[in-house]
Amino acid sequence: MGYTYDSVAGSDAAYHMSTYTRRPVLFVKGRGMRLFDDDGSEYLDFVSGIGAVNLGHAHPAVADAVSCQMSRLVHVSNLYHVENRAQLAEELSRLLGGEWRAFFCNSGAEACEGAIKLARRWGRKNKGERAVRIVTAERSFHGRTMATLAATGQPSKQEMFAPLPHGFSHVPLNDEAALAAELDDTVCAVMLEVVQGEGGVHPCDADYLRAVRRLCDQRGALLVFDEVQTGFWRTGKHAFAYQSREVLPDVVTLAKALANGLPAGAVMARGEASRAFESGDHGSTFGGGPVICAAALATIGALRAERLGENAAAAGARLRAGLQRLASDTDLITEVRGAGLMLAAQLGKPCAAEITAAALERGLVLNNIGTEIIRFLPPLMCGPGEIDTLLSVLSDILVEAGGSS
């Protein structure tokens, strides 16, 4: 049956918990960069399911892979060998470079939770019972389970859920001295986003990451990179953001774009970290199922074949330059930051929500982080025409919001 915005919004209000403030639109179809609502209106999508639909909407390679596997076998659980899973683990290992082993789950939060457990298991094995503490960055975001919330460096997201699990501390990003002061013999891992996503799109400096790697080696701690939002060519020509910094982690967490919008996550580990878990230490009923793995293999294959990492770099440069022009023209944008097609515009006053609402009315799907940051996460096949349309419409909106022209 067909649904309308009015019927769905009413059901949402009546039967869903109020964990999201939803925008007043019901999308019913997508293709590439475009979304269509229940009235047939067209939108350019610069959010891509919060960075999850890197290939664009309704990509035929993914749809065909899912349909074929769904018609044959959907689920048997991890008690047995599963078709497509070993192939996906091998493919991810090649993308990361070297020899990696995978644990598959269903989301970014689960991947980070798994990495936390893996790091503590490794710490106890290699450093002793006290080596269970994990250091993360201020403003970081690693998920909304209790452990990943404790790892998240945002007090505003934690206050209502205290007491949180202990064993986490947070240091300023890109501050080598602050990190060095935290790394005692109780620390089993440092966990960082190479580019912070939900915290406002703040990149790690390359020199800082090299210092973090050196400190982890000196102090005997694992280095964990959370690539949930930055992975799969989101930040440019490399499959993962850390690869542009030439720093090799011990553990990498993946999700979001892994299966182009289907629920998929992975913990990838190398060396001693990859052997820390023993049978029964961790598990997932649905993680690494045949349908999801088929979708992920198709996603990676299409991203590579269509050279979307190269496009992300070129399109990201065009978008960044355009946003910087808007910053000069309107004086409302105070900073543009990020990498590839993961960019943010910092505003000089708290009007981000109003700007994204106005954009939606004009056919642009944008995302605000808090009140002063607009985030851009379009599908990686984003082209010059879509970027120029965005910049033209956004220019008008910024002027209306109080920026000088």
N, C-alpha and C positions, 0 to 999 in steps of 0.2 A: 504494500500500500504506500501511497505518497504521503509525506508529512509536510506540514507547513510550519513556518516560524512560530506562529501563534500557538499551535498545538504543542510543539516541542517545548517552547518556553514555559508554558503552563505546567507541563509535566515535570520539567526540571525544578520549578519552584516548589511543587508539591512533594516530589519524591526523591530529590537529590539533596545531599548535605551541602551546605553553603561554603564549600572550600574554594570555589572559584567565583570571581565576578565576571560573568560571561558577557561578551560583546553582543549587541542585538542583531545577530545574523545567523542563518542556518545554511551552511554550505552543503550542497547535495551532489556536486560533481566537480572533478578537477581534471586538468590536462596540462602537463608541463608547468609553466609558471602561473597558470590561470585557475581560479576557482569560480564556481557558479553557485548562486544561492537559489532558494526555492522559487523565487520570482523570475529566475533566468538572468539576473544581473551578473555582470562579469567583474572580477577583481584580479589585480596583480598581487601575487603572494610574496611578501618579503619577510615571512616568518617561517615558512615550510615546516609547520608542525613543531616549532621550537627547534629548528635545525635538524629535523629527523628525515625530511624528504629531499635528500640531496639530489636524487635523480629527477625530481619533479613528480607531479601527481600522475597516477595511473600509467606508469611506465609499462609498456607491453612486455618487456622481458621479464619483469617481476611478476606481472599478472599471469603470464603463461606458465612460469615456473611454479607458482603457488597453485594454480588450477590443476596442473598435471599431477602434482604431488598430493593434493587434496583428494583427487579421485582415486588414488591408489592406497594411501595410508597416512593417517593424521598423527597418531600418537600411540606409543607403546611404553614410554618412560625410559629413564636412564638405567634401568636394570638390565637392558639389552643393548647390543650394538644397534646403532641407528643410521639409516641411510642418509648421506649428505653431511653428517656431522664431522667425520674424520677429514673429508675433503675440505670443509670450511676451516677446520683447525689448521690444516696444512697451508691453505691459502692465506690465512691471517699471519701465520708464522713467516711466510715469504714476504708479505707486505711489511712486517715489522723488521725483517732482516735478521738472519741468524736462526737459532733453534729456540723456539718458544713452545710452551704447552698451554692448553686452553681449559678453562672451566666456563661452560655456557649457562647463562641465566636469562632473565626476562626484561631487565631494565638497567638504567644507569645506577640507580640507588642500590640494586642488588649486586651489581658489579663492584661498586665501591665497598659495600658491606663484605663481599667475598674477599676483596683485597685486604681489608682490615683484619679479617680472621686469618688470612694467609700470613700476613706480616707478624701477627702475634704468635702464630704457630711456629714460624721461622725463628722469631726472637727467642722463644723458650727453648727451642732445639739448639740454637747456636750461641746464645748469650746468657741464658739462665732465666729463672722464673720471674725476675724483676723486669725483664726487657719486653714490656708490653705497651709502652707509651708511643703515641703517634703524633708527629708535629705537622700541622697544616698552616695555611696562610690566613691572615685576616681578610675578610670579604669573600673567602672561598665558599663554594657550594658543592657538596658531595652527595646530597640526597636528603630524603625526609623520613627514613627509618630512624630509630632512636640512636643507633651507633653512627650513621652517616650524618645525622643532625648534630651530634656531638662533635663530629669532625668538621662540620661547617663553621666557618669563622664569621658568623653573622648573629650576634646576640638577639636581635629583634625576632629572628625565626625560632629561637630556642626558649625564650622566657616562659611561654605558656606551657612548656612540656617538661620543665624541671621536676625532679632531678634527672639529669641525663647521665648516661654511662660515663664513668671517669676514665682517665687515661689518654686525654687529648689536650694539646696546647696549641695556641695560635700565635704566629709571629707576623710582623709586617712583611708584605711582599717586596722582593728585591732588596732585602736588608741582610747581607751576609753575616754581619756581626750578631744581629739578633738571633739568627738561626744557630750560629755556632754556640751561643750561650745556652741554648736549649738542649744540645745534643750530648747528654750524659749517657751512662751505661744502662739507663732504664728505657731508652728510646729504641724501638725496633724498626721504625720507618719514618720517612718524610713523604708526605703526599701533597702534590701540587697539581693545579691546572696550569698548563703551559700558557693558555690565555683564559683568564677567569671569565666564565659565562654569566651566570646569574648575579654575580657580584658587580657587573658593570663593564665587562669586556676590557679587562686590564691585563696586558701581556707581561710575562716574565722576561726580563732582560737575558740575553744570551750569556753574558758574562756571569750573571747570577746563577743561572742553571749549571754552568760549568763549575762554579764554586760549590753549589749544592752537591753535585756528583762527587767532587773531591772530599767534601766534609763527610758525606755518607761513607765513602771508602775508608777514610781515616778513623771514623768513630764506630764503624761496624753497624750501619743501618741500611735498610733497603731504601731505594728511591722508587717511589710510585708516582706515575703520571696518570692523572685523570684526563683521558681524551674523549670523554663521553660526548661533549659538544664539539670539540675541535677535530675529531677524527674523520677519515674518509674524504680527504681532499678539501675539507671545509676552508682551511686556511691557505690553500694554494697548491703548488705543484707537488708537494710531498703528501703522501697518504695521511701522515700524522704530524701534528704541529711540532713535536719535539725533534723530528728529523731535520728541520731547518736550523735547529740550534746545535746539531752534531753532539748531542749528549745522550748517552744510552741509559735508559732506566732498567730496573730489575723487574718491575711489574707495570702493566698498562691496563687501565679499565676502559671498556668500549661499550657503546650502546647506540641510542638515537638512530643515526643513519645506517647502522649495520645492515638492517633489512628494509631500508627505505620506508620507515614508518610502522612496520610491524614490530611487536614487542620482542626485542632481542638484546642481549647483553653478553659480555664476555670479560673474564679476568684472564689476562695473558701474562705469563711469567717465564723467566729464563734462569738458567743456572740453578744454584741451590734453592732459590725461591720456588722454582717450578716443581721441586720434590718435597716441599714442606708438608703439604696435605697428605694424609694417609686415608685409607678406606674408612668411610664413615664420618670423616671430619666435616664434610660439607655436602650439600645436595640441592637438587631442584627437580620438582616433578615435571615441569614443562620445558626447562631450559635445554636448548639444543635439540628440539624436536625436528622431525624430518621436513615439515612444511616451512618452519622458520629458517632452517639451514638452507633449503632450496632457494628461498627468497633472498637470503644474504649472499649466496654464491652468484645469483643472477644480478644482484645489486652491484657487487664488486666488479663483476665482469663488464657490466654496462658502463660504470663509472670510468673504468680503465679504457674501454674501447672508444668511448666518446671523448676521451681526454679532458674530462671535466675539471681536473685539477689545474690544468693550464688555463682553462676558461675562468676558473675561480680566481686565479691570480690576475688575469687581464681585466675581468669584470670588476673585481675588487678594487683594482687601481683606478678604474674609471669612476666607480662609485665614491671612493675616498676623495678623489680630486673634485668631484662635483659637490660633495658635502663641504669640503674646505672652501669652495667658492661661495656656497651658501653662508658659511660662517663669516666670510668677508662682506657679503652683500647685506645680510640681515642683522648681524651682531647678536643674534640669539644663541647660536651655537658657539660654545667656548672652546671645544676640543673635539677632534675626531681621532679615534683610536681603534686598534684591532689588527686583523690580518686577513687577507683574502676576502672571502664573502662572510666574514664574521666581524662586523663593524658596529661602532656605537658613536652617537652624537651626544656629547655632554651639553646640556642647556644651561643658560645663565639664570633661569628662573623656573619654578616648579610647575611647568605646564605640559609635561610629556604626555600625560593621560589625555588631556584635551586635544593635543596634536594628533595622537593616534586615533582618537574618536572621529575627528574631522577628516582624517585620511580615509577611514573606513567608509564614510559617507560619500567619498569621491572615488571609491573603487580601488583603494590601496590598503593592503593588510600589513600593518606595522605592529611593533611590540614596544611597550615602554617598560623599563626597569625602574620601579619607584616613580618619583615625580620629576626627575631631572635628566633621565637618560632614555634615548630612543635607540633600540637595537635593530640591526638589519641582518637577517639570516635567510636570504632567498635561496631557492634551489640553485644548484651549481650551473645549470644551463642558462642562467640569467644572461640576457643579451643587452647590447647597447640601447636598443629601442626601449626596453623595459626600464632600464636605468634612467634614460633621459625623461621618460614619462614621470617616473618617481620624482626626479629632481624638479621638474617643472611644477608639478602639483604641490610638492612639499615647499617650494619657494613661496607660493601664494599663501599656504597655510601659516608659514612662519611669520610672514608679514602681518597677517591677520592676528596672530598671537602676540604681536607687539614688537617684532623685530623691525628695525628700520630698513627701508628699501633703498 
